[in-house]
Amino acid sequence: QVQLVESGGGLVQPGGSLRLSCVASRSISSIYAMGWYRQAPGKQRELVAQITSGGRTNYADSVKGRFTISRDNAKNTVYLQMNSLEPDDTAVYYCHAVQGGSWYWGQGTQVTVSS
């Protein structure tokens, strides 16, 4: 079992930046993969970015070149640096972890991009 707590969401203008953090309740060094999904109103939840324990990353095409995922095993934390934010990035962002065939989710953090 692992509990995940996200933070860092908020309201930002188009072109701005935010950094999301996801803190796990235990060591993440052995967790196979962690990352972020998002869900906008009326849309399905979609993968934003994921990073494996070996450091391999995967991004949605819509965020490549703008978002960067990283993990700090010493702090049991995964980050999502979001730059050049667009209104279409508005959504609830959920941290997730995959371990032993099980998926774990955080409660979500709202990101709103609006002028």
Secondary structure, DSSP 8 states (H G I E B T S, - for coil): ---EEEE--EEE-TT--EEEEEEESS--TT-SEEEEEEE-TTS--EEEEEEETT--EEE-GGGTTTEEEEEEGGGTEEEEEE-S--GGG-EEEEEEEEETTEEEE---EEEEE--
